Amino acid sequence: MPLKFRLITGRTIEQGRSMEAEGKFSDGYRKAVALAEMNPKDVEILGIRNNAKIVSVYGSVVVGVKPNSDVPPGLVFIPMGPWANVLTLPATEGTGMPTLKNIDVHVEPTSEDPTPLSAILELYGVEKISHRPTERPLAIGSRRVVNDVPCPFCGEVCDFLTVELEGEKITRILNACPIGHAKIMNYHKHRVLTPMIKHEVNGDFIEVDLEQALNRAAEILATAKYPLIYGLSNTCVEAIELAVELAEITRGVIDNTTTLCHGPTVMAVQEVGAVKITLGMAMNLADTMVFWGCNPMSAHINHIRRVVIPEGKFVKGRKERKIIVVDVRRSETAKLADIFIQVEPGKDYELFTALRMALRDYDIEAPNVAGVPREKIYELVDIMRTARFGVIFFGMGLTQGGAKHKNLEEVIKLVQELNEWSKWTLLPMRGHYNVTGSNHAMLWLTGYPYGVEFSRGFPKMIPGVTTTIDLLMNSEVDAALIIASDPVAHFPQKAVENLMKLPKIVIDPFWSLTAGVADVLIPSGVTGIECEGTVYRLDDVALKVKKLVDPPKDVLCDTDILSRLISKVKKLKRLA
């Protein structure tokens, strides 16, 4: 008999490691993401042996089941990826952010095998996917050691890595987390090295030279009435600036992955401001750290070793820091905390309101708020207002479900009010290594941080209208240029279905699900390994990522590709 549960999605170390080391077509990636973690009592009640069928209003999928006592009863956790996104909800409620957490699902035991990736792609309307992974040839040469290398994986952009090379082969990496290590060490694997155009009849890729691929891409963009340019969080700021120019030339819309992660955060900051901090300041000053709706031990793994554990100028390391975690499940980060507060899924807004009431010495009449006892709320407020210096790190547990941007408005107001008692700041735990930079670049060029459209010749942003998921769900765009991103793997099912109906140009160093369904596929160099450029860390600090080796022969960096594409589009539109 199926029972009703709440589904949440998120990152795991194995999801990230397998994605970077083996690629999304690999068996290792499938095993890492086609998996549901459930409380052992729920598994026993349902009689689940190995696999379960999980159903939402938008679809159903069969996944393996892993009992985990850290997941509370009534909750299901599935790592972010194609299997979870069959179940997620595309409705953005005017924010641009689909609902990727706190989704009502039914779970029942099944003897069926986990749903294969091919079946999921069929749901999306993918008739044929081409996948030709190539391993980049590596020339062996003299030994080199490069110090202070920034990591091009997550928003932490750890800039203290040491990389040892023999010619083009990376032999050793020091100070990287497991996921960053997997990306850098395996940069030569599952690569796209040749431009390709999809055959209009049989759907096979045809290898072409770069000039032919750029010509076809320019033709698609120049003739489109309202093209979408999306991604841009895994490339440099210099490339993002060119992408904005391209969007303006084509009178299209440009969006970045903020729309799927911290778009609600950006909206809230625009509404009520923010009290921010850098990672160095947090390490040197903060004696109280709150991690709310985020799990850096799985998503920003070096964050603990660089911010929480070290001795700062005014705080003698972990022993003088109070660590508090607020989350819907006991995550790996929660296991390191002094205090863990388990909140009901989707009820963060209520808890923020109660904390603000307690801070003002108002009585909380209810014995529990959002599943948290009243006494625990008073205790937490006492800790926060007596802290010497506090910081709240928050993640997508607040942005992707429930009240979305209203959650962020409340946490910002809480921090502002805490500053009447002590010194408090907050910082979003951003995902991709340059998603913050994509916001900055678009903001200084257009006045808006994401979801910017140029249909009338000037920039305009309307969350819920000019944001990617809404544009796809309303079938408003007629072509797509995807740069350094994989929406087929991470968008809700219904949005991917509509994306599949469009001509798609993909610029990417690696094979991805989106690359496999492209109409024009253009390989690029790996920013931060084969190409240099500017990126912004999650705390708004600008850094230069390094070029460790040259790109493969005839493969250009994103900036060079976009520059040439702009020239061709201008000629076709007679703007040159």
C-alpha angles and dihedrals in degrees: 000000000000118000130202118253141166117247124212126179131202149137127297130188092243092048090054096040095049091045092055100035102038107016132238095282092060128107089233092059092048091052091049098051106025087073136103123204114210138169111271091235091057090048090052095046092051093044093233113173105175113329139033136196112230119197132190130171089269103047150319135249138180116228139166117263126227117190110227123174090202089071109081120233113276094030131104122195120199121175114246113271144090095310094054092043093061084070103038123103122244095203108116098184091221095307103093088237116112118216106265098158138046093031121164110239138165120227128201134167118255140179090214119114118251112281109269120234090244090061091051091051089051088056088055091054095254106155095182134003122199119208120180107161114191128194112225111239110243121212110217114222145141121336117261134179119206117193131198094027115172113227115237098210118081136011091268088075092194103212098189101079122131115212123193118200139183102204105306095341117098107218104174140012125194128200096011122130117240093265096044089047090052093051097048097039092050099039090124095056132093090008133165105226103161129056112243139190122200116242109244094221110036099022095233122139116253116204112232137167121268094256092058092047092049091048092053092045091049091050092053093049096042094051096042116103095209115007125185122225110195141172117031098150094105096053137065130280091247090061092047090055089056092047090055089052090051091051090052093048093051094042087234137127129269124202136167135207091273085090088069100040124020102003090117088052091055090048092051093048089053090052102045108006125236142247103225137181140191124244091247092053091048092052093047100040114022119098092169124047125182121195108198122184093343136099110201092174086072104027107026100023100172091051091089095050095045102039112017106037105037124092111251131200093266102018124060097223130267095337091066096043127090109213119200125182124195114189144131092250137027098264127187088264091052089058089063094050131104090217128025119192116190113209125193113256111270094008101100092109091059091050092050089051091051091049091052090049092051090047088057090047093247117151118254105215099188115084090221133026119194088344093306119118115244091239090056090054092053090047092051092049091050090053092048099048094046094049116113092219127355138186131192115210109195135184146183092302083084100038106043103052144023115015094356109188091014088063089057094047088055096048090048091051089048091055092046090052093045087060088069086068106028141341115292135167137170138215132190116231098230120203117213116051095248104025087111089052091051089057092048095047094048091044096054092043100043108011091247130087101217143344093049120167131191103191092130095040097262131077121268133170126196113169108223091026110047095031120106103247092048092047091052095044090051092044090232101139122069102196137020135213110194115195121191095333141100110216093163088065096043111029122092114266097255092051091051090050090059093042089057090062092062131080103256130206115192126193110188141133093221140050111258135163089264092048089053093059098040122126090208120025120191120183119222138186121266109260109229093025108041099012132041129216148127123294134173123232118225090264092058095258112143117227136178115235114212137238107231098173137006118267117258117279113290092005115121133201119254092257093056093045093050093045091055092043091052091052092052094046090050091053092049091048090042093239097124 
